[in-house]
Amino acid sequence: MNSKFDIVIIGGGNAGFGVSAVVSEAGKSIAFIEERDFGGTCPNRGCTPKKVLVAAAHSLHEIELAHTHGIDVGKPKLNWEKLIDRKDDMIGFIPDAMKGVAEKRGSVFRGHARFTGPNTVEVDGTLIEGENIVIATGSKPRPLNIPGAGLMITSDEVLSEKQQPDEVVFVGGGVIAMEFSHVYARAGTKVTILEAMPQLLPRMDEDAVAAIRAETERLGVTIKTDVNVREISTSGGRLKVAYSHDGGDHQVIADRVVNGAGRVANVDTLNLDAANISHDGVRIEVDEHLRSVSNPSVWVAGDALVNSAQLSPLATYEGRLVAHNIIHGPEKTPDYEATPSAVYTVPALSTVGLTEKQATEMGLDVAVTTNDMTGWFSGKSYSETVAWSKVLVDRKTDRVVSAHLVGHHGEDLIHLFSLAMKHAIPASDLKDTPMAFPTFASDVKNLF
């Protein structure tokens, strides 16, 4: 098999496929290196299978609200094993299908890649040389320096274990903890979230987080912030989590303890020093074109970066941008300003742009409009248990600075705000645009 290529892509996930889609059309030779499942985390162990579980939680939520519409139903019971089987049936084809795409675009190497020089990597004894090498290795669960941390499971096991636990503790209150807590709680599992920071989802707007926290607690989830988890140990066939909170020592017993502290770039085993790649063990230093500052043959895209959000659409976007810069020279830079995202609780927390705190720190003169929409006709029609929004508009430019939505189909409405930001549509024009009524979108004009 040829061992010299125009582009070597380390990682067969969204970022890697974003690169390959562009460079293959340009006629470049490609080496694909993947040590696990083609497709990467998102379709195999992340967003896609997770949404199957979230869909079940939505159904349970609708059943909970049925009585408000005059519908009498019995208490539902989720068969966890059947849910996991359904998830497996829906995603099982993905790795082979994605491998097939990779094989059509280039040569596939299976195994773990390690740099041996500025332009060479070794995969299970095979030396591969690339004029350009793209690190698209994704992310992995953030390791926690807690005694007994090895007793924790990750989101991988949450998505694969067929026995529903009676009690679960999440160490960390990030996206993983919030999303899975809503699934578990609605399925009848007792859930506790222990977060070290003062706020859950610390990078998001604090008022939006407060709204989804209240809804999460309404489900019966116990949430504690400013927590120091001291130790995880076994106790009578179960697990004990010892922690400090509000000046006192506490403990909670559970069947499973889940690492909910987020994910970090998966680059620490690539032998980066051999390629003269500047890094600190997790962060690879890149320039504005996503190119290594110390080795111009190396590029980084997707979750292996640490200066952008860990979102699969962004990984594809960054991969395509890197591919363009490889082919045409370093001329494109990423623009993250109008990137929408959602935390798939039920209902979801959706956001685009700056938090109010960030806007204030930047000295922007913004009009801030906050709404509780549970009393609006649309909110009452669907018996929304939480419907909340905050929209920031620059007073000087009449441009949307950000939007933060909880419920009210915000995971879809957020894209209207994202488009307005990306294409510089004045907020007044967005407000004056007629939208079909009655829809949640028709409420956009009232959000700011």
JODAHU-V223071 format. One record per residue. RES is the residue in one letter. PSI is psi in radians with two decimals (NA if undefined). OMEGA is omega in degrees with one decimal (999 if undefined). NEAR is the number of other ideal C-beta (glycine too) atoms within 12 Angstrom. Layout:
# JODAHU-V223071
RES|PSI|OMEGA|NEAR / RES|PSI|OMEGA|NEAR
This chain:
# JODAHU-V223071
M|2.39|179.2|17 / N|2.37|-178.9|17 / S|0.10|175.8|20 / K|2.26|-174.9|18 / F|2.74|173.6|36 / D|-0.75|-178.0|31 / I|2.25|171.2|44 / V|2.16|-179.2|48 / I|2.03|178.3|54 / I|1.80|-179.2|52 / G|2.20|-177.2|52 / G|0.76|177.5|50 / G|-2.77|-176.1|50 / N|-0.77|-178.4|42 / A|-0.80|180.0|48 / G|-0.72|179.1|55 / F|-0.51|173.7|45 / G|-0.74|176.5|37 / V|-0.89|-172.9|52 / S|-0.57|-179.3|47 / A|-0.66|-177.1|29 / V|-0.82|-174.6|33 / V|-0.50|177.7|37 / S|-0.65|176.7|30 / E|-0.46|178.6|16 / A|0.04|176.8|20 / G|0.30|-179.8|13 / K|2.58|176.1|26 / S|2.41|-171.8|26 / I|2.39|166.8|43 / A|2.16|177.5|45 / F|2.20|177.2|44 / I|2.17|179.2|41 / E|2.27|-178.6|38 / E|-0.15|-178.0|26 / R|-2.11|-178.2|25 / D|2.28|173.5|30 / F|2.47|-173.4|35 / G|-0.48|177.0|37 / G|-2.82|-172.6|45 / T|-0.82|-169.9|44 / C|-0.99|-176.5|37 / P|-0.35|-174.3|34 / N|-0.66|-173.5|36 / R|0.30|-174.6|33 / G|-2.07|-167.5|40 / C|-0.69|-176.5|34 / T|-0.96|177.6|31 / P|-0.57|178.3|37 / K|-0.70|-177.8|38 / K|-0.41|174.9|28 / V|-0.74|177.4|28 / L|-0.68|179.0|42 / V|-0.65|178.1|35 / A|-0.67|176.8|24 / A|-0.69|178.0|32 / A|-0.64|175.7|35 / H|-0.74|179.3|25 / S|-0.73|177.8|23 / L|-0.64|178.1|28 / H|-0.74|178.9|33 / E|-0.68|178.2|24 / I|-0.68|178.2|25 / E|-0.61|-176.1|26 / L|-0.06|-173.2|24 / A|-0.66|-175.3|19 / H|-0.48|-179.9|14 / T|-0.32|178.9|19 / H|0.20|179.5|15 / G|0.37|-179.1|9 / I|2.15|177.5|13 / D|2.14|178.4|10 / V|2.71|174.9|17 / G|3.02|179.6|9 / K|2.16|-177.6|13 / P|2.75|175.0|18 / K|2.11|179.9|16 / L|2.25|172.9|26 / N|1.75|-173.1|16 / W|-0.70|-178.6|27 / E|-0.74|178.9|16 / K|-0.60|178.0|18 / L|-0.78|179.1|34 / I|-0.66|176.7|29 / D|-0.72|178.9|17 / R|-0.74|177.6|23 / K|-0.81|-179.6|32 / D|-0.71|179.4|23 / D|-0.61|-175.5|14 / M|-0.51|-173.9|21 / I|-0.08|-172.2|31 / G|-0.49|-177.4|20 / F|-0.26|-167.2|18 / I|-0.88|-175.4|30 / P|-0.79|-179.4|25 / D|-0.67|179.3|19 / A|-0.75|179.9|20 / M|-0.62|175.1|32 / K|-0.70|177.5|27 / G|-0.71|177.4|18 / V|-0.76|179.7|24 / A|-0.72|-179.2|34 / E|-0.53|176.7|23 / K|-0.51|-175.8|18 / R|-0.40|-176.8|34 / G|-2.81|179.1|34 / S|2.40|-176.3|29 / V|2.29|175.1|31 / F|2.25|-179.9|35 / R|2.30|178.0|23 / G|-3.11|-177.7|20 / H|2.30|-178.5|23 / A|2.44|173.8|42 / R|2.33|177.0|30 / F|2.46|173.4|37 / T|-0.13|178.5|25 / G|-3.14|-177.6|23 / P|-0.47|-176.9|24 / N|0.31|-176.4|29 / T|2.52|173.2|30 / V|2.69|178.2|41 / E|2.32|178.8|25 / V|1.84|178.3|30 / D|0.83|175.7|15 / G|-0.16|179.0|14 / T|2.21|179.2|24 / L|2.21|-177.4|24 / I|2.28|-178.8|38 / E|2.40|179.3|27 / G|2.36|173.9|43 / E|-0.64|172.9|25 / N|2.47|178.6|37 / I|2.24|-179.1|48 / V|2.15|174.9|53 / I|1.91|-178.7|53 / A|0.84|-170.2|48 / T|0.02|175.7|44 / G|-2.65|-175.8|42 / S|2.99|177.2|40 / K|2.84|-178.9|29 / P|2.41|179.2|33 / R|2.15|178.2|30 / P|2.47|-179.7|22 / L|2.26|-178.8|30 / N|1.21|-178.7|17 / I|2.31|174.1|27 / P|2.22|-178.4|17 / G|0.18|-177.9|23 / A|-0.46|179.4|26 / G|-0.24|178.9|18 / L|-0.17|-179.3|28 / M|2.67|168.6|37 / I|3.00|177.6|29 / T|-3.09|177.7|35 / S|-0.43|176.9|39 / D|-0.83|-178.3|24 / E|-0.60|176.8|24 / V|-0.65|-177.1|40 / L|-0.11|-176.1|35 / S|-0.46|-178.9|23 / E|2.30|-174.6|26 / K|-0.05|177.3|18 / Q|2.14|179.9|18 / Q|2.18|178.5|30 / P|2.66|177.0|31 / D|-0.65|-178.9|19 / E|2.40|-178.5|27 / V|2.46|171.7|42 / V|2.27|172.1|46 / F|2.17|173.6|51 / V|1.80|-172.9|45 / G|2.39|-177.4|42 / G|0.84|178.8|45 / G|-2.80|-175.9|35 / V|-0.79|-178.0|41 / I|-0.82|-178.9|46 / A|-0.76|-177.1|46 / M|-0.80|-176.8|48 / E|-0.85|-177.1|42 / F|-0.48|177.9|49 / S|-0.61|179.4|47 / H|-0.60|176.0|44 / V|-0.90|-178.4|46 / Y|-0.86|-174.9|45 / A|-0.74|-179.7|37 / R|-0.40|177.6|40 / A|-0.09|176.2|37 / G|0.07|177.1|23 / T|2.41|175.7|33 / K|2.23|-171.9|25 / V|2.40|172.5|41 / T|2.34|176.5|41 / I|2.21|178.8|48 / L|1.95|-175.9|44 / E|2.32|-177.9|37 / A|-0.55|-177.1|31 / M|2.88|178.4|23 / P|-0.33|-175.3|16 / Q|2.43|166.6|25 / L|2.74|177.1|44 / L|1.08|-167.8|41 / P|-0.32|-179.5|23 / R|-0.07|-175.9|25 / M|2.88|-177.8|39 / D|2.27|-171.6|39 / E|-0.58|178.5|26 / D|-0.66|176.6|31 / A|-0.73|178.6|46 / V|-0.67|178.5|37 / A|-0.66|-179.7|27 / A|-0.77|-178.8|41 / I|-0.47|175.3|47 / R|-0.76|179.7|36 / A|-0.71|178.6|24 / E|-0.65|179.3|35 / T|-0.72|178.1|40 / E|-0.54|176.1|26 / R|-0.53|179.0|21 / L|-0.17|-179.1|33 / G|0.07|178.7|22 / V|2.29|175.8|36 / T|2.18|-177.6|31 / I|2.24|175.6|35 / K|2.24|177.2|33 / T|2.99|-174.3|27 / D|0.80|-175.7|20 / V|2.49|171.0|36 / N|1.86|177.6|25 / V|2.09|-173.4|40 / R|-0.63|-174.8|24 / E|2.60|171.1|28 / I|2.25|-176.1|33 / S|2.90|176.0|24 / T|2.61|-179.0|17 / S|1.77|177.3|19 / G|0.71|-179.9|10 / G|-0.01|177.2|9 / R|-2.94|-178.2|22 / L|2.45|178.9|32 / K|2.27|177.4|26 / V|2.02|178.1|45 / A|2.30|-177.5|27 / Y|2.82|176.4|32 / S|2.43|-178.3|19 / H|2.32|178.5|24 / D|0.70|175.6|12 / G|0.02|-179.2|9 / G|2.82|176.7|12 / D|2.37|-175.5|16 / H|2.96|173.2|23 / Q|2.71|176.9|25 / V|2.44|-179.4|33 / I|2.40|-178.5|25 / A|2.89|174.7|35 / D|-0.57|-179.8|30 / R|2.50|171.0|35 / V|2.17|-173.0|45 / V|2.35|173.2|45 / N|1.85|-180.0|40 / G|0.51|-174.6|41 / A|0.24|177.0|34 / G|-2.96|-173.6|34 / R|2.70|-179.9|33 / V|2.79|179.9|26 / A|2.37|-177.0|37 / N|1.26|-174.5|36 / V|-0.05|-169.7|38 / D|-0.24|-178.9|23 / T|0.30|-177.0|19 / L|-0.05|-177.0|35 / N|0.91|-174.3|23 / L|-0.57|-178.0|36 / D|-0.59|-178.7|22 / A|-0.39|-179.4|21 / A|0.18|-178.9|35 / N|0.78|179.1|24 / I|2.11|179.7|35 / S|2.22|-175.7|21 / H|2.97|175.7|30 / D|0.36|-178.8|15 / G|-0.54|177.7|19 / V|-0.74|-175.7|25 / R|2.11|170.8|22 / I|2.23|179.9|42 / E|2.11|177.9|25 / V|2.76|176.4|36 / D|-2.99|-175.9|24 / E|-0.22|179.1|17 / H|0.16|179.9|26 / L|0.54|179.3|44 / R|2.46|177.3|35 / S|2.33|-178.7|36 / V|-0.32|-175.6|21 / S|-0.26|178.1|19 / N|1.76|-174.6|30 / P|-0.10|177.1|25 / S|-0.16|-173.1|28 / V|2.37|179.7|45 / W|2.77|-178.9|48 / V|2.41|178.5|50 / A|2.68|177.1|52 / G|-2.71|-175.5|50 / D|-0.25|175.2|43 / A|-0.31|169.9|49 / L|2.74|176.6|43 / V|0.04|-178.4|27 / N|0.20|175.8|24 / S|2.85|-176.6|29 / A|2.60|179.5|30 / Q|1.43|-177.7|38 / L|2.34|-176.2|30 / S|-0.69|177.1|35 / P|-0.61|177.2|25 / L|-0.66|179.3|33 / A|-0.79|177.4|45 / T|-0.78|178.8|30 / Y|-0.82|180.0|33 / E|-0.66|177.9|48 / G|-0.78|179.3|43 / R|-0.64|178.6|35 / L|-0.78|177.2|38 / V|-0.78|179.9|47 / A|-0.75|177.7|39 / H|-0.78|-178.0|28 / N|-0.55|175.6|32 / I|-0.75|-175.8|38 / I|-0.76|-171.0|25 / H|-0.03|-174.5|15 / G|2.77|-174.6|12 / P|1.56|-178.0|23 / E|-0.31|-179.1|14 / K|2.49|174.9|24 / T|2.57|-177.9|21 / P|2.57|176.0|32 / D|1.96|-176.3|16 / Y|0.02|-169.1|26 / E|-0.69|-173.7|24 / A|0.56|-178.8|30 / T|2.03|178.1|31 / P|2.70|175.5|35 / S|2.88|179.7|36 / A|2.50|169.2|40 / V|2.08|-170.5|45 / Y|1.03|162.4|32 / T|-3.13|178.4|49 / V|1.76|2.5|42 / P|3.00|-173.4|45 / A|2.75|169.1|39 / L|2.11|-175.2|45 / S|2.56|-174.0|40 / T|2.64|170.1|47 / V|2.40|176.7|39 / G|-2.83|-173.0|38 / L|2.66|165.9|34 / T|2.86|177.7|30 / E|-0.68|179.5|30 / K|-0.75|178.7|24 / Q|-0.74|179.7|22 / A|-0.71|178.9|26 / T|-0.77|-179.7|18 / E|-0.50|178.3|11 / M|-0.09|178.2|17 / G|0.36|179.5|11 / L|2.48|175.5|24 / D|1.68|-174.1|17 / V|2.55|169.8|32 / A|2.17|-177.0|26 / V|2.11|179.4|29 / T|2.13|-180.0|28 / T|2.40|-178.7|24 / N|2.41|164.6|32 / D|1.94|-171.0|23 / M|0.12|-178.8|34 / T|-0.44|179.6|25 / G|-0.09|178.2|15 / W|2.77|-177.9|23 / F|-0.76|-179.6|19 / S|-0.76|179.1|29 / G|-0.73|-179.9|30 / K|-0.58|-179.6|18 / S|-0.68|-178.7|20 / Y|0.21|177.3|27 / S|0.79|-178.4|24 / E|2.26|178.6|35 / T|-0.41|171.1|32 / V|2.33|177.1|36 / A|1.87|-168.2|35 / W|2.57|178.0|39 / S|2.69|170.1|43 / K|2.19|179.3|42 / V|2.34|178.9|45 / L|2.25|179.3|39 / V|2.30|177.8|35 / D|2.10|-175.8|28 / R|-0.58|-174.9|18 / K|-0.67|-173.5|14 / T|-0.17|-176.1|20 / D|0.62|177.8|22 / R|2.51|175.9|33 / V|2.22|178.0|43 / V|-0.65|179.7|38 / S|2.86|173.3|46 / A|2.48|-179.7|49 / H|2.12|-174.2|50 / L|2.43|172.1|49 / V|2.06|-176.8|46 / G|-2.85|176.9|42 / H|0.60|-177.3|41 / H|0.63|-177.6|29 / G|-0.50|-179.9|45 / E|-0.31|173.1|30 / D|-0.75|-178.3|21 / L|-0.49|-176.3|40 / I|-0.46|-177.6|39 / H|-0.44|173.9|28 / L|-0.74|178.9|38 / F|-0.66|178.2|41 / S|-0.77|178.3|32 / L|-0.71|178.5|22 / A|-0.72|179.3|37 / M|-0.79|-175.8|34 / K|-0.65|-175.2|20 / H|0.29|174.3|17 / A|0.70|175.6|17 / I|2.15|179.9|24 / P|2.53|179.1|20 / A|-0.64|-179.9|33 / S|-0.60|177.4|19 / D|-0.72|177.3|20 / L|-0.72|-178.9|32 / K|-0.58|-175.5|26 / D|-0.02|-178.7|13 / T|2.08|179.2|18 / P|2.38|177.7|13 / M|2.63|-175.9|20 / A|2.42|-178.7|11 / F|2.44|-0.2|14 / P|2.11|174.3|15 / T|2.87|174.1|20 / F|-0.59|179.4|34 / A|-0.52|179.7|26 / S|-0.23|176.5|22 / D|-0.16|-177.1|33 / V|-0.69|-178.3|40 / K|-0.34|-178.3|24 / N|0.03|-175.6|24 / L|-0.19|-179.3|40 / F|NA|999|34
